[in-house]
Amino acid sequence: MNSLLTDVRDFITAHRMIVPGAPVVVAVSGGPDSLCLLHALAQLRDDLGLTLHIAHLDHMIRGAESAAEAMFVAELARAWGLPSTVEATDVPDLARAQRANLHAAARAARYSFLARVARSIGAQAVAVAHHAGDQAETVLLHLLRGAGPEGLSGMRPVADFGFWIDDFGLGELPNLKSKIANPKLIRPLLATPRESIERYCAENGLDPRHDPSNFDLSATRNRIRHDLLPRLIEYNPHIIAALGRTADICAEEHAFVLAALDQAWPQLARSRAGAIDVDGAAWHTLPIALQRAAIRRAHTQVLAGNATLGLEHVEQVRALIERGVGGRITLPGDITLTVGYSGAWTIGAAPTPAGPQLQSDALALPPAGRVSIGAGWAIEVIAVPPPVPRRAEAWEVYLDGAAIEGPLVARRRRLGDRLRPAGGRGSRRLQDLFVDARVPQALRDAWPVIATSAAIVWVAGLRAAASYLATPESQTIIKIRIVRVTDGRPTTDD
């Protein structure tokens, strides 16, 4: 058996790419790499129990030339007795309509087409012809842009359906009927050098087509292929293999980080509709590598799209969390991240307010009875006989009726508001009371403040003014409490 065939068969087996039975879609452009892949898989059909289906998409970027390549692939399929799907998509028009980069639009169209073909025939996998040289170029491209272990992992021999669909930004695909709904993406040639592929084509009389765009040096990848890599080979003749090993090592180490994050995640994060809340205490125990991975995971899970976080975004978030409560940043995908107390942070929709909120600037309180303040909350005013209870609950206060001059109102805080709290020395700003009690900033402006025209009596649920509190000597006692309301009835709220 040809040495390339042996290497490809062993690589497929080692990575468990294929099982006998369901077909494999082979992406064939007509170039040397894909032609070598198709021929090799065809030679290995009996050995591996393979059923092949050729897929080719004409991007309509190069006019008659790319149309001729599509015809070449269709004729090849007929000559080799293989089923095929050959289609055309006007990628330039698609790129204009989506205001997208032409290369990105072509890639999305190609992989969407491959996924659709694979699902329609019940394929177990889509095979593409990326080889060792492509892997080296990918690692260098990511290195030049600045990347960690995830980026330096390059391409993986096998990618699950959900991963490669997300990676290529394809979004939701039609729910096509198929025996196997989620085909893998496989790269049987990923460890094979380009020179071996070219030699295989020559030895087997294959006549590939050559895409001239692969020699366009305005593309960064092409400059890496034709300029940077040849220079690096002068320093290390085995640089392509070395970069492949680097990718494998980085992939293994990134997998370790993700496994460690899986262990920490249940104590770290809580998911809810449209958001993830991260616990501050658990966050501060994480090593920096896990903090970075947690930020990326939370962003990905909330966004469920193809906008990604660069390292600069991740580091901005880490710095924001370190600065403390009140930090806020908008991340790619128009997702907001806000920082709470003790390093806690939320990405996505803000949590439902966990405290009462006045829906109006001020509201007169009755001498007795209950009045709604909105959003499922109400204030009750109740006259109670002496003596004053020993202890008030969190959302209630007992006031000395004789000390209150004039009617009571529930109002929002105002600039310069101060309170002389019971058990304290001097007066304090309401802002300081809110900070001490760790009331979220979003709730402070509409927090109920019970007051007369002359002074603040009680900041609901927090502190009361010393001069208004009922004492054992009080003869007239007024109880004020904040309650949640369900179907018109107050509910206990601690």
C-alpha positions, 0 to 999 in steps of 0.5 A: 500500500502507498505510504500516503494511504497507510498514513491516512488510514492510520490517522483516520483510525487513530482519531476515530473519524469514520465508522462503517455504514453511513456515507461520508461527504467529500468536499472536492474543489478540484485542486490537488489537495481535495483530489488527493483526499478523494482518491485516497478515500476511494482506495480505502473504501473496502478497508474502512467500509466507506461510502462516499458522496462528492460535494462541490460548490461553485462560488461564482467568483471567477466566472467561466473558470470556476464554472469549468471547475464545477463541470470537471468535478461533476464529470470526475464523479461520473467517471469514478461512479460516485454520487455527487452534489454540485451547486453554484452560489453567487457569493459576491452578491451574497457578500454585498447583501450581507455587507460581509468580507468576500472570503468570509461569505465564501467560507460560510456559503461553502460550509453551509452547503456541505452541512446541508448536503451531509444532513440531507443524505444522512452522512456521518461526516464531511471530509475536507482536505486541510493538510499539514501545511494548512495547519502550520499556516493557521498556527502562524496566522493566529500567532501573528494576531496574538493568541493563547492555547485555543487559537494556537490549537489550530484546526482539529482532526475532528470537529463535532457538528455544533462546533464547526457550525458555530465556528464558521458562523452558519447559524441555524440550518434547515431541519432536514430529515436525515438518519444522522442529523449531526455530521462531524467535520473531519480532516484526514490529511491534517498530518500529511505534508503538501509535498506528499500530496503533490507526489501522490497526485503525480504518481496516480495520474491525477490532473488537478485544477489550480485556483489562481487566487491561491497565489494572490499575495494581498491575502495574509494567508498566501503571504504566510504560505509563499513568503514567511513559511519558506523563510522559516524553513531556512531556520528549521527544515521541519518547521511545518511538523513542529508547528503541527506539534505545537497545535496538538500540545496547545489543544491538549492544554486548552482541553485541560483548562476547559475540563477544570472550568467544567468542575468549577462552573456549577459553583461559579455561575448561575444561568437564567433567561438571557443572562449568566450571573457569576459568584464573586467569591468563587470568581476570586478563587479561579486562576487567571487562565480559568477566569479568561475561559469563564468570561469566554464561556459566559459570553458564548452561552448568552450570545449563542451567536458567532461574535467572539471575544478577543484577548483585549475584551477578556482583559478589559473585563478582568480589569473591570471586575478588579476595579469593583462595583459599578463597572459596565462594558458592552461586548461584541454581540451588543452584550452588556456585562455589569459588575456587582459587589465582591467581584460578582458580575452579570453578563446579559440581561440585568436581574429582576429587581430584588427590592421594592421600587417606587413607580412614581416620584412620591406617594402619600401614605394613608393614616392606615391601610395599604397602598401599591407602589407598583411592580408587585410591591405595596406599603402597609400602615397599621396602628398597633397597641403598645408595647412595641414589639421587641424586634422588627422584621427586615421590611418593617419599622415601628414608629412613635406616632407622637414624634411624627409631624404631618403626613407621611409620604413614600418618595425617591431619594433626593440630592443631599438626603441624610439620616440620623440612624438609630444606634449611630453617631451623627447623620449619614448620607443615604448614598453611604447607607445604600453602599453599606447595605450593598443595594445594587446601583440600579435599585437606589434611585427608586428605593422607597424613602418614608419621610415627612415634609421635614425629615426622613423617617425610614429608608425602607428595609435599611435604617430608621431615624433614631428620633422617630423610632417607637420606644417602650414609653410610646403610647401611639405606635405606627407600624409600616411594612413593605410587602410583596403583593400576589393577586391582591394579597400580601405575601411574606417577604424576608 
